Amino acid sequence: MMYNTSYLANTDCINNGYFLGDWHWLVGVGFVVLITAIILGFIAIGRRKHTNNDVIELLKMKFAQGEITEEEYLRRKKILSKK
């Protein structure tokens, strides 16, 4: 009796059309987790920039109201711009 030992004839590897067998769903879950992490990363970056702009606006208001001097305003603005 002859056995076919070629790669394509091995149906155990392909498992009825799914190359990964019972683990094919894990690739889908990993893909969903990756896309979710990327989206949440962009949201976090957007919030951080928005918060920094809010702080600079508050600093401008304090300067306009005379609560801080021009030197203090420029110093604080320079520090906030670095973050």
FENMORA-V66315 format. One record per residue. N is the residue number from 1. PHI is phi as a letter, one per 40 degrees, with the letter a starting at -180 (none if undefined). Layout:
{{N	PHI} {N	PHI}}
This chain:
{{1	none} {2	b} {3	b} {4	c} {5	b} {6	c} {7	c} {8	c} {9	c} {10	c} {11	c} {12	c} {13	c} {14	c} {15	f} {16	f} {17	g} {18	b} {19	c} {20	c} {21	g} {22	c} {23	c} {24	c} {25	c} {26	c} {27	c} {28	c} {29	c} {30	c} {31	c} {32	c} {33	c} {34	c} {35	c} {36	c} {37	c} {38	c} {39	c} {40	c} {41	c} {42	c} {43	c} {44	c} {45	c} {46	c} {47	c} {48	c} {49	c} {50	c} {51	c} {52	c} {53	c} {54	c} {55	c} {56	c} {57	c} {58	c} {59	c} {60	c} {61	c} {62	c} {63	c} {64	c} {65	c} {66	g} {67	c} {68	b} {69	c} {70	c} {71	c} {72	c} {73	d} {74	c} {75	c} {76	c} {77	c} {78	c} {79	c} {80	c} {81	c} {82	c} {83	c}}
